[in-house]
Amino acid sequence: MDVVPSFTVLGKQYACRGAWVVTVRGDLDLASLADQRMRLQDTAAAVPVLVLELSAVTFADSTFLNLLLLLRQATDLRLVGVPHAVVRLLELTGANEVLRLYPSVQDALPETEPGTGR
């Protein structure tokens, strides 16, 4: 995977066991996501599994929720370290029924690389 997007709300990014892992931080709202929405969607379309590590997220609104639902349509989206406030947003909207949450990045990684059987 040679996709290396650059976002202000995104930190460390790396490929691991067939997934692209991205650490997300800060406030995730219309202002912070405006310039990054399309680039993150392009990244999701280019990788089989996208793991978003969210433990450093301080705020998220419906803009971020909408983006998560769009990303889910483009790739196998997996969320890790989801803060309580974001979990609450997912529960209130019912998005917790369609988004996959994991306790750690290691738990969210595919058991084998997608498409290789390894």
C-alpha positions in Angstrom: 0.0 0.0 0.0 1.6 3.2 -1.1 -1.3 5.5 0.0 0.2 8.2 2.4 -2.4 10.9 2.8 -1.6 14.0 5.0 -4.3 15.4 7.2 -4.1 17.9 10.1 -6.4 15.8 12.3 -4.6 12.6 11.4 -1.4 11.5 13.0 0.5 8.3 12.6 -0.4 6.3 9.5 0.9 2.9 8.5 0.2 -0.4 6.7 -0.1 -3.5 8.9 -1.2 -7.0 8.0 -3.3 -5.9 5.0 -4.9 -2.8 6.7 -4.1 0.9 6.6 -4.1 2.2 10.2 -4.7 5.9 10.9 -4.5 7.7 14.2 -7.2 10.4 14.4 -7.0 13.3 16.9 -8.6 16.5 18.0 -12.0 17.9 17.1 -13.8 16.3 14.2 -16.3 18.7 12.8 -17.2 20.6 9.6 -14.2 23.0 10.0 -11.6 20.3 10.6 -12.8 17.8 8.1 -13.7 20.2 5.2 -10.4 20.0 3.4 -9.8 16.3 4.2 -13.1 14.6 3.4 -12.4 13.7 -0.2 -8.8 12.7 0.5 -9.9 10.3 3.3 -12.6 8.9 1.0 -10.0 8.3 -1.7 -7.8 6.6 0.9 -10.7 4.3 1.9 -11.3 3.4 -1.7 -7.7 2.4 -2.2 -7.3 0.0 0.8 -9.2 -3.2 1.7 -9.3 -2.5 5.4 -9.1 1.0 7.1 -8.6 1.1 10.8 -9.2 4.4 12.5 -7.6 4.7 16.0 -9.8 7.4 17.7 -8.6 7.5 21.3 -7.2 11.0 20.9 -10.5 12.4 19.5 -11.8 15.3 21.7 -15.0 16.1 19.8 -17.0 14.6 17.0 -20.2 15.9 15.3 -22.6 14.7 12.6 -20.0 15.7 10.0 -17.7 13.0 11.3 -20.5 10.5 11.7 -21.5 11.1 8.0 -17.9 10.6 6.9 -17.7 7.3 8.9 -20.8 6.0 7.1 -19.4 7.0 3.7 -16.1 5.3 4.5 -17.9 2.2 5.5 -19.3 2.0 2.0 -15.9 2.2 0.4 -13.9 -0.2 2.6 -13.9 -2.5 5.5 -13.9 0.2 8.2 -12.9 -0.6 11.7 -12.9 1.8 14.7 -10.5 1.5 17.6 -10.3 3.3 21.0 -13.6 5.1 20.5 -14.1 7.7 23.2 -17.3 7.6 25.3 -18.7 10.7 23.7 -18.3 9.2 20.2 -19.8 5.9 21.3 -22.7 7.9 22.6 -23.1 9.7 19.3 -23.1 6.3 17.5 -25.6 4.9 19.9 -28.0 7.9 19.7 -28.0 7.6 15.9 -28.0 3.8 15.6 -24.7 3.9 13.8 -23.3 1.5 16.4 -25.4 -1.2 14.7 -23.4 -0.8 11.4 -20.0 0.4 12.4 -17.5 -2.1 13.9 -15.7 -1.1 17.1 -12.6 -2.9 18.5 -10.7 -2.5 21.8 -7.3 -2.3 20.1 -5.6 -1.9 16.8 -4.3 -5.5 17.1 -7.8 -6.8 17.5 -9.0 -4.8 14.5 -6.4 -6.0 12.1 -7.4 -8.8 9.7 -6.3 -12.3 10.7 -4.8 -12.6 7.2 -4.0 -10.1 4.5 -7.2 -9.6 2.4 -6.9 -11.4 -0.9 -3.8 -13.4 0.0 -5.1 -16.0 2.4 -1.9 -15.4 4.5 
